[in-house]
Amino acid sequence: MNLRLILTASLSIAILAVFLGLGKWQLDRLQWKQDVLADIEARIGADPVDLPAQPDPARDKYLPVKVTGTMGNETLRVLVSSRDAGAGYRLISALTTSDGAVLIDRGFIRVADTMPARPAGEITVEGNLHWPDDRNNATPDNQPTDNIWFARDIGQMAAALSTRPILITARQTTPPEAAITPMPVTSAGIPNDHLEYAMTWFLMAATWVMMTGFALWRMKRRTRDTRIPRND
């Protein structure tokens, strides 16, 4: 075998090893992400506890809590879309507790639905602490003065409703709010694309093998043809 074939084969094997290594790395990341999501789901579904005095976004993310208080009169409507119900609003209200007022994400209503009245008297909310990231490059700015909201900005909402900058996404309320569909915290929105990435790298590896095999076959054939003497 000539030097050119050896160099081409060696380089191709090295590149193939890179593709396979990246695919294996993505599979390892997939297993890691599945473990993380399982831990998050277990944390979300744990028994609720009292609201910490000073919730921390890193330490208390998804922490299940139970609070009791009275609901404020004003409700913020955040425009969202539900896969099953279509366009609608998340309803954000203030709940005044013995430790101060906090934000409650009460759940979802459709755009055409009538705004439900606030619960009378005390209400108990079981849900999860959440620091949502609803914004992307296409999200318009909130307009708090006009009560027009496109993202749950905890700081802006807390200022608008005069609460602590704490958001609890309701899982259930007692007594229940029949006109509102809860949209509890889940791990469904956390991206996990590592399997697709792994398959992409393995597909590239398979394609590289075919391309390399064809190239080596052509090079070998060309070398053989040059060695065959012509009969003039």
LUMDREN-942356 format. One line per 5 residues: number of its first residue (from 1); for each residue x, y, z of N, C-alpha, C. Coordinates in steps of 0.1 Angstrom, whole numbers, plus 5000, padded with zeros to 4 digits. Layout:
BEGIN
NUM = X,Y,Z,X,Y,Z,X,Y,Z; ...
% end
This chain:
BEGIN
1 = 5009,4988,5000,5000,5000,5000,5009,5012,5000; 5005,5022,4991,5014,5034,4990,5011,5043,5002; 5020,5053,5004,5020,5062,5015,5007,5070,5015; 5002,5074,5004,4990,5083,5003,4978,5075,5009; 4977,5062,5005,4966,5054,5011,4967,5053,5026
6 = 4979,5051,5031,4981,5049,5045,4977,5062,5052; 4982,5073,5047,4979,5086,5054,4964,5089,5054; 4958,5086,5042,4943,5089,5041,4935,5080,5051; 4939,5067,5051,4932,5058,5060,4934,5062,5075; 4947,5066,5079,4949,5070,5092,4941,5082,5096
11 = 4941,5092,5087,4933,5104,5090,4918,5101,5091; 4914,5093,5083,4899,5089,5083,4896,5082,5096; 4904,5073,5101,4902,5066,5113,4902,5076,5125; 4911,5086,5124,4911,5096,5135,4898,5104,5136; 4894,5108,5124,4881,5116,5123,4869,5107,5127
16 = 4869,5095,5123,4859,5086,5128,4858,5084,5143; 4870,5083,5149,4871,5082,5163,4865,5094,5170; 4867,5106,5164,4862,5118,5170,4847,5118,5169; 4841,5114,5158,4826,5113,5157,4821,5104,5167; 4827,5092,5168,4822,5082,5177,4823,5087,5191
21 = 4834,5093,5194,4836,5098,5208,4826,5109,5212; 4823,5118,5202,4813,5128,5205,4799,5121,5207; 4796,5111,5199,4783,5104,5201,4782,5097,5214; 4793,5091,5219,4794,5085,5232,4792,5095,5243; 4799,5107,5241,4798,5117,5251,4783,5122,5252
26 = 4776,5123,5241,4762,5127,5242,4754,5117,5249; 4757,5104,5247,4749,5094,5254,4752,5095,5269; 4764,5097,5273,4767,5099,5287,4760,5111,5292; 4759,5122,5285,4752,5134,5289,4737,5131,5290; 4732,5122,5281,4718,5118,5281,4714,5111,5295
31 = 4723,5102,5299,4721,5095,5311,4721,5105,5323; 4731,5114,5322,4732,5124,5333,4720,5133,5334; 4715,5137,5322,4703,5146,5321,4690,5139,5326; 4689,5126,5323,4678,5118,5328,4678,5117,5343; 4690,5115,5349,4691,5115,5363,4687,5128,5370
36 = 4692,5139,5363,4688,5153,5368,4673,5155,5368; 4667,5151,5356,4652,5153,5355,4645,5144,5365; 4650,5132,5368,4643,5124,5378,4644,5130,5392; 4656,5136,5395,4657,5143,5408,4648,5155,5409; 4647,5162,5398,4638,5174,5398,4623,5170,5400
41 = 4619,5159,5393,4605,5155,5394,4603,5150,5408; 4612,5143,5414,4611,5139,5428,4610,5151,5438; 4618,5161,5435,4617,5173,5443,4604,5180,5442; 4599,5181,5429,4587,5188,5427,4575,5181,5434; 4575,5168,5434,4564,5161,5439,4565,5157,5454
46 = 4575,5162,5461,4577,5159,5475,4566,5166,5483; 4565,5162,5496,4555,5168,5505,4558,5183,5507; 4548,5192,5507,4551,5206,5508,4555,5210,5522; 4563,5220,5523,4568,5225,5536,4564,5240,5537; 4567,5246,5549,4564,5260,5551,4573,5268,5542
51 = 4569,5280,5538,4577,5288,5530,4589,5293,5538; 4601,5291,5532,4613,5296,5539,4612,5311,5541; 4619,5316,5552,4619,5330,5554,4625,5338,5543; 4636,5333,5538,4643,5340,5527,4646,5329,5516; 4637,5327,5507,4639,5317,5496,4651,5321,5488
56 = 4658,5310,5484,4670,5312,5475,4668,5306,5462; 4669,5313,5451,4667,5307,5437,4675,5294,5434; 4687,5293,5439,4695,5282,5437,4691,5270,5446; 4690,5273,5459,4687,5263,5469,4673,5258,5468; 4663,5267,5466,4649,5264,5468,4642,5263,5454
61 = 4649,5262,5443,4642,5261,5431,4633,5248,5431; 4621,5249,5427,4611,5238,5427,4606,5233,5441; 4611,5240,5451,4607,5235,5465,4592,5236,5466; 4585,5224,5470,4571,5224,5473,4568,5231,5486; 4558,5240,5486,4555,5248,5498,4540,5248,5499
66 = 4535,5252,5511,4521,5254,5514,4520,5267,5522; 4511,5275,5517,4509,5289,5523,4494,5291,5524; 4490,5299,5534,4476,5302,5536,4475,5317,5538; 4465,5323,5531,4463,5337,5532,4450,5342,5525; 4449,5355,5523,4438,5360,5515,4443,5366,5502
71 = 4435,5364,5492,4439,5368,5478,4435,5383,5476; 4444,5390,5469,4442,5404,5466,4432,5405,5455; 4427,5418,5454,4417,5420,5443,4423,5421,5429; 4435,5425,5428,4441,5427,5414,4447,5415,5409; 4445,5412,5396,4451,5400,5390,4458,5404,5377
76 = 4470,5399,5376,4478,5402,5364,4476,5390,5354; 4475,5393,5341,4472,5383,5331,4484,5382,5322; 4490,5370,5322,4502,5368,5313,4498,5360,5301; 4499,5365,5289,4495,5358,5277,4504,5346,5275; 4497,5334,5274,4504,5322,5271,4496,5313,5261
81 = 4501,5302,5258,4494,5293,5249,4495,5279,5255; 4483,5272,5256,4482,5258,5261,4481,5249,5249; 4488,5238,5249,4487,5228,5238,4472,5223,5236; 4465,5222,5247,4452,5216,5246,4441,5227,5245; 4443,5238,5251,4432,5248,5251,4435,5260,5242
86 = 4447,5262,5237,4450,5273,5228,4454,5285,5236; 4452,5297,5231,4456,5309,5237,4449,5312,5250; 4456,5318,5259,4449,5321,5272,4458,5329,5281; 4455,5329,5294,4463,5337,5303,4467,5329,5315; 4479,5331,5320,4482,5327,5334,4477,5339,5343
91 = 4471,5335,5354,4466,5345,5363,4476,5346,5375; 4481,5358,5378,4490,5360,5389,4484,5370,5398; 4482,5366,5411,4476,5374,5421,4485,5374,5433; 4482,5384,5442,4489,5385,5455,4482,5377,5466; 4489,5370,5474,4484,5363,5485,4490,5368,5498
96 = 4482,5374,5506,4487,5380,5519,4487,5370,5530; 4499,5366,5535,4501,5356,5545,4505,5363,5558; 4507,5355,5568,4512,5360,5581,4526,5365,5580; 4533,5361,5569,4547,5365,5567,4549,5375,5556; 4538,5381,5552,4538,5391,5541,4532,5385,5528
101 = 4531,5394,5518,4524,5390,5506,4534,5384,5496; 4529,5374,5489,4537,5367,5478,4529,5366,5466; 4535,5363,5455,4529,5361,5442,4524,5347,5441; 4512,5345,5436,4507,5332,5433,4503,5331,5418; 4509,5321,5411,4505,5317,5398,4493,5308,5399
106 = 4481,5313,5398,4469,5305,5401,4466,5295,5390; 4470,5297,5378,4467,5288,5367,4462,5294,5354; 4455,5287,5346,4452,5291,5332,4437,5293,5330; 4434,5303,5322,4421,5305,5316,4422,5308,5302; 4412,5305,5294,4413,5308,5279,4410,5323,5277
111 = 4414,5328,5266,4412,5342,5263,4397,5346,5263; 4389,5336,5259,4374,5339,5258,4367,5338,5272; 4374,5332,5282,4368,5330,5295,4366,5343,5302; 4356,5343,5311,4353,5354,5320,4364,5354,5331; 4369,5365,5335,4378,5366,5346,4372,5361,5358
116 = 4377,5350,5365,4371,5345,5377,4373,5355,5389; 4363,5355,5397,4364,5363,5409,4374,5357,5419; 4380,5366,5427,4390,5361,5436,4383,5353,5447; 4390,5343,5453,4384,5335,5464,4381,5344,5476; 4370,5342,5482,4366,5350,5494,4372,5343,5506
121 = 4376,5350,5516,4382,5345,5528,4396,5339,5526; 4400,5330,5536,4413,5324,5535,4413,5313,5525; 4425,5312,5518,4427,5301,5509,4441,5295,5511; 4442,5282,5510,4455,5275,5511,4460,5271,5498; 4472,5274,5495,4478,5271,5482,4490,5261,5484
126 = 4489,5250,5477,4501,5241,5476,4507,5242,5462; 4520,5245,5462,4526,5246,5449,4541,5246,5451; 4548,5251,5441,4563,5251,5440,4568,5265,5438; 4579,5268,5446,4586,5280,5443,4592,5279,5429; 4591,5290,5422,4596,5290,5408,4602,5304,5405
131 = 4612,5303,5397,4618,5315,5391,4619,5313,5376; 4607,5315,5370,4606,5312,5355,4614,5321,5346; 4618,5315,5335,4625,5322,5325,4617,5322,5312; 4607,5331,5311,4597,5330,5300,4602,5338,5288; 4613,5346,5289,4617,5355,5278,4625,5348,5268
136 = 4624,5352,5255,4633,5349,5245,4634,5361,5236; 4642,5360,5225,4644,5372,5217,4632,5378,5211; 4621,5370,5210,4609,5375,5203,4598,5379,5213; 4601,5378,5226,4591,5382,5236,4591,5397,5238; 4579,5403,5236,4577,5418,5238,4580,5422,5252
141 = 4582,5434,5255,4584,5439,5268,4570,5440,5275; 4570,5436,5288,4558,5438,5296,4555,5453,5297; 4542,5455,5299,4537,5469,5301,4529,5470,5314; 4536,5470,5325,4529,5469,5338,4518,5480,5340; 4521,5492,5335,4511,5503,5337,4498,5500,5331
146 = 4498,5492,5320,4486,5489,5313,4481,5474,5316; 4488,5468,5325,4485,5454,5329,4485,5445,5317; 4496,5447,5309,4498,5438,5297,4511,5431,5299; 4510,5417,5300,4522,5409,5304,4524,5398,5294; 4537,5396,5290,4541,5386,5281,4551,5376,5287
151 = 4556,5379,5299,4565,5371,5306,4564,5373,5321; 4566,5363,5329,4565,5364,5343,4578,5369,5349; 4579,5382,5349,4590,5389,5355,4587,5391,5370; 4593,5384,5379,4590,5384,5393,4592,5398,5399; 4602,5404,5396,4605,5418,5401,4594,5428,5397
156 = 4591,5428,5384,4580,5437,5379,4567,5434,5385; 4564,5421,5386,4551,5417,5392,4550,5420,5407; 4560,5418,5414,4560,5421,5428,4558,5436,5430; 4565,5444,5422,4563,5458,5423,4548,5462,5420; 4543,5456,5410,4529,5459,5405,4519,5456,5416
161 = 4521,5445,5423,4511,5440,5433,4516,5442,5447; 4527,5449,5449,4532,5452,5463,4534,5439,5471; 4541,5430,5466,4544,5417,5473,4559,5416,5474; 4563,5405,5481,4577,5401,5481,4580,5395,5468; 4592,5395,5463,4596,5390,5450,4597,5374,5451
166 = 4586,5368,5454,4585,5354,5455,4573,5349,5448; 4575,5339,5439,4564,5333,5431,4562,5319,5435; 4549,5315,5438,4545,5301,5440,4536,5297,5429; 4539,5287,5421,4531,5282,5411,4522,5271,5417; 4509,5274,5417,4499,5266,5424,4498,5252,5418
171 = 4497,5242,5426,4494,5228,5422,4480,5225,5425; 4476,5230,5437,4462,5228,5441,4459,5239,5452; 4446,5243,5452,4442,5253,5462,4430,5247,5470; 4428,5252,5482,4417,5248,5491,4411,5261,5497; 4398,5263,5493,4390,5256,5484,4394,5258,5470
176 = 4391,5248,5461,4396,5249,5447,4389,5260,5439; 4397,5265,5429,4391,5275,5420,4387,5268,5408; 4374,5265,5407,4369,5256,5396,4371,5262,5382; 4371,5275,5381,4372,5281,5368,4386,5282,5362; 4396,5279,5371,4410,5280,5367,4416,5266,5366
181 = 4424,5264,5355,4431,5251,5353,4445,5253,5358; 4449,5246,5368,4463,5247,5373,4473,5244,5362; 4484,5251,5362,4495,5248,5353,4508,5246,5362; 4508,5235,5369,4519,5233,5379,4533,5232,5373; 4543,5233,5381,4556,5232,5376,4559,5217,5373
186 = 4565,5215,5362,4570,5202,5358,4584,5203,5352; 4590,5192,5349,4603,5192,5342,4601,5191,5327; 4589,5192,5322,4586,5190,5308,4593,5201,5299; 4594,5213,5304,4600,5224,5297,4615,5224,5297; 4622,5215,5304,4636,5215,5305,4642,5207,5293
191 = 4650,5213,5284,4654,5206,5272,4663,5194,5275; 4661,5184,5267,4669,5172,5268,4670,5166,5254; 4680,5172,5246,4681,5168,5232,4694,5159,5230; 4699,5154,5241,4712,5146,5239,4711,5134,5230; 4699,5127,5231,4698,5115,5222,4698,5120,5207
196 = 4691,5131,5204,4692,5135,5190,4706,5139,5186; 4713,5146,5195,4727,5149,5192,4736,5137,5190; 4733,5127,5199,4741,5115,5197,4739,5108,5184; 4726,5107,5180,4722,5101,5167,4728,5108,5156; 4729,5122,5157,4735,5130,5146,4750,5126,5145
201 = 4757,5125,5156,4771,5122,5155,4773,5108,5150; 4765,5098,5154,4767,5085,5149,4763,5084,5134; 4753,5092,5130,4750,5092,5115,4761,5098,5107; 4768,5109,5113,4779,5114,5106,4791,5104,5105; 4792,5096,5116,4803,5086,5116,4800,5076,5105
206 = 4787,5071,5104,4784,5062,5093,4786,5067,5080; 4782,5080,5078,4784,5086,5065,4799,5088,5062; 4807,5091,5072,4821,5092,5070,4827,5079,5066; 4823,5068,5072,4828,5055,5068,4825,5052,5054; 4813,5055,5049,4810,5052,5035,4818,5061,5025
211 = 4819,5074,5029,4827,5083,5020,4841,5079,5020; 4847,5075,5032,4861,5071,5032,4863,5059,5024; 4854,5049,5026,4855,5036,5019,4855,5038,5004; 4846,5047,4999,4846,5050,4985,4858,5057,4980; 4863,5067,4988,4875,5074,4984,4887,5065,4984
216 = 4889,5056,4993,4900,5046,4993,4899,5037,4982; 4887,5033,4979,4885,5023,4967,4889,5030,4954; 4886,5043,4953,4889,5050,4940,4904,5052,4940; 4910,5056,4951,4925,5058,4951,4932,5045,4948; 4927,5034,4954,4934,5021,4951,4932,5017,4937
221 = 4920,5019,4931,4918,5016,4917,4927,5024,4908; 4928,5037,4911,4936,5046,4903,4951,5042,4904; 4955,5038,4915,4969,5033,4917,4971,5020,4909; 4961,5011,4909,4963,4999,4902,4963,5001,4887; 4954,5011,4882,4954,5014,4868,4967,5020,4863
226 = 4973,5028,4871,4986,5034,4867,4997,5024,4866; 4995,5012,4872,5006,5002,4872,5004,4992,4860; 4992,4992,4854,4990,4983,4843,4996,4989,4830; 5006,4982,4824,5013,4987,4812,5003,4988,4800; 5004,4998,4793,4996,5000,4781,5003,4993,4769
231 = 4995,4987,4760,5000,4980,4748,4998,4990,4737; 5008,4997,4733,5007,5006,4722,5009,4999,4708
% end
